[in-house]
Amino acid sequence: MGESMFGLYGILDIVFWLLSVGAFVLSGWALVHALRIPARAFPAAGKQTKQLWLIILGLATLFTFAAAINYLGMGMGLPNIFTIAAVIAAGIYLADVKPAVNGYRGGGNQGPYGPW
């Protein structure tokens, strides 16, 4: 009986680790996107400042990375509140802020066929 339970826990550990890695990739993607967007795009789109989003997404990436590598017991088990909050923050950025700031085309002179 002990062996079958170990097998189940091993599978669950792998599933939660894969979820942790997925959360890290999600928050990392959001952070890289936020780094590449000009700071003027955020207020122009009616969103919070770039600096605030970089702090939020930086912490989200840190927490999900810690969960993925099992730092201080944060991973390889049930997701903790910080990991859940990190996924929510990255999800909000990717679903709401990213589409709004993607349309921003800042600076440059405008010609008849676009910026030059």
C-alpha positions in Angstrom: 0.0 0.0 0.0 2.8 2.4 0.8 4.3 2.0 -2.7 1.1 3.0 -4.5 0.7 6.0 -2.3 4.3 7.0 -3.1 3.5 6.7 -6.8 0.5 8.9 -6.5 2.4 11.6 -4.6 5.2 11.3 -7.2 2.7 12.0 -10.0 1.2 14.9 -8.1 4.6 16.4 -7.4 5.4 16.3 -11.1 2.0 17.9 -11.9 2.5 20.7 -9.4 6.1 21.2 -10.5 4.9 21.5 -14.2 2.3 24.1 -13.0 5.0 26.0 -11.2 7.2 26.0 -14.3 4.3 27.2 -16.4 3.5 30.0 -14.0 7.2 31.0 -14.2 7.1 31.1 -18.0 3.9 33.1 -17.9 5.2 35.7 -15.5 8.5 35.9 -17.3 6.8 36.5 -20.6 4.8 39.3 -19.1 7.9 40.9 -17.5 9.9 40.7 -20.8 6.9 42.3 -22.6 6.7 45.1 -20.1 10.4 45.8 -20.4 10.1 46.2 -24.1 7.2 48.7 -24.1 8.0 52.4 -23.9 7.0 54.0 -20.5 4.8 56.5 -22.3 2.5 53.7 -23.6 1.2 52.9 -20.2 -0.4 56.2 -19.2 -1.4 56.8 -22.8 -3.4 53.5 -22.7 -4.9 54.5 -19.3 -3.0 51.9 -17.3 -0.7 52.1 -14.3 2.9 53.2 -14.8 5.5 51.0 -16.3 7.6 51.2 -13.1 4.7 49.8 -11.1 4.1 47.0 -13.5 7.8 46.1 -13.6 7.8 45.9 -9.8 4.7 43.7 -9.8 5.9 41.5 -12.6 9.4 41.3 -11.2 8.0 40.0 -7.9 5.7 37.7 -9.7 8.6 36.2 -11.7 10.7 35.9 -8.5 7.9 34.0 -6.6 7.1 31.7 -9.5 10.8 31.0 -10.0 11.1 30.1 -6.3 8.2 27.8 -6.6 9.6 26.1 -9.7 13.0 25.4 -8.0 11.3 24.6 -4.6 13.1 27.3 -2.8 12.3 27.2 1.0 9.6 24.7 0.4 7.5 27.0 -1.9 7.3 24.5 -4.7 6.6 20.8 -5.3 3.4 20.9 -3.4 0.2 22.9 -3.3 0.6 26.4 -4.7 1.0 29.0 -1.9 -0.7 32.4 -1.8 2.3 34.2 -3.4 2.4 31.9 -6.4 -1.4 32.2 -6.9 -1.1 36.1 -6.6 1.8 36.0 -9.1 -0.2 34.1 -11.6 -3.2 36.4 -11.2 -0.9 39.5 -11.6 0.7 38.1 -14.8 -2.7 37.1 -16.1 -4.1 40.6 -15.6 -1.1 42.1 -17.4 -1.3 39.8 -20.3 -5.1 40.0 -20.7 -5.7 43.7 -20.0 -2.5 45.8 -20.1 -0.6 44.1 -23.0 -3.4 44.5 -25.6 -3.8 48.2 -24.6 -0.2 49.1 -24.8 0.6 47.1 -27.9 -1.4 49.6 -30.0 0.8 52.4 -28.8 3.2 53.7 -31.5 5.3 56.3 -29.8 7.6 59.0 -31.1 8.9 59.6 -34.5 7.7 61.7 -37.4 4.6 60.6 -39.1 4.7 60.4 -42.9 1.8 59.5 -45.2 2.7 55.8 -44.9 3.5 55.6 -41.2 6.5 56.7 -39.0 9.9 57.3 -40.5 
